[in-house]
């Protein structure tokens, strides 16, 4: 009896061979949780911890993630198609997030450069021989306004764009959830 139970236990301890395929992606650190959650729904697991461990999710950092998945996974073709859809949605989401600030930055820079041009004119007026003080003052006022105004322009345009894009971002997040749900149901 002992001999028979030993064979069963030996068979249970044997692991079957699993061949893996690997994927490596480099992404912005603040997006790591979203990527890990998403890829998990397509059969991928974390092969090793991200390379940046001290503060991996700090904005501005980039992290390389290494994933693995069983080569003989069922529904691999459909999962790959859904994964590409997921990756496309993530890219579109990133573009929408950047769009919140891009036009605000552009307009702020334009106003700041115009203010700088007025200040340059003011400087030339005061250094002219003889100095033209009245022109210096006339040009300095819009120059200072051009240096102060960009902050408020940036905030106003960003707020307007955020309100405009929030429904689209929410729609994109819902689409990502639907794709991940389909992928998870195929596993």
C-alpha positions, 0 to 999 in steps of 0.5 A: 500500500505504501508503494502505491501511494508513493507513485501517486504522490510522485506523479502529482509532484511532477510538473508538466512542461509549459513553453512560454512566449515572452513580451517586453514593454517599456512604458511610463511608470504611472501606467504600470498598474493599468498595463499589468491589469490589462495584459493579465486578461490576455493570459500574460503574467509578470515574468519578473519585477519591473527594473525600477524598484525604488519609486517605480510609479513616479511620473516621468519615469519609464519602466520595462515590464517583462511578461510571459504567457503559455505558448499553447494557450487556448484561443491565442489568435482571438486573445492576440486580436483583443490584445492589439485592440487593448494596446490601441485603446491605451495609445488613444487614451494617452493621446487624449490625456496629452491633448488636455494640455497641448493647446494650453501650452501652445497658447501660453507660449505664444502669449509669453513670446509676444510679451517678451517681444514687447519687453525687448522693444521696451529695452531698446527704447530705454537704451536708445540715445537719447532714451525714450522713456515714454515708449519704454513704459508703453511697451513694458506694460503689454510686456509684463501682461504678456509674461503674467497672462500665460499662467491664467491662459494655461489654466483656463484652456486646460480646464476647458479641454479637460471638461471637453475630453473627460467624456471621451476618456471615460468612453475609452476606459469603458472600451478598454474594460469591455476588451479586457472582459472579453479577453478574460472570458476566453481564458 
